[in-house]
Amino acid sequence: MRVRKIARVANVLPQAVLHYSRIGLLQPNWDPDTGDQVFPHRQLIRLRLISRAQKRGWSVDDIERRLPVLDP
């Protein structure tokens, strides 16, 4: 999935997807033809976990520390 689609499916803003990608919470693949970020299904699950954690008041630092434990 590309940035806009994964954002729509996870119900977050595309800017959030790009931010999480920049800080390393999401690990996209890159389309060699277009240079676009492409997110496999596993990253969608991860994005949903990040979104739920933030809604529960977790900071990005908390998420970074705990996400490897929560990663499906």
Buried (B, 14 or more C-beta within 10 A) or exposed (E): BBBEBBBEBBEBEBEBBBBBBEEEBBEBEEEEEEEEBBBEEEBBBBBBBBBEBBEEEBEBEEBBEEBEEEEE
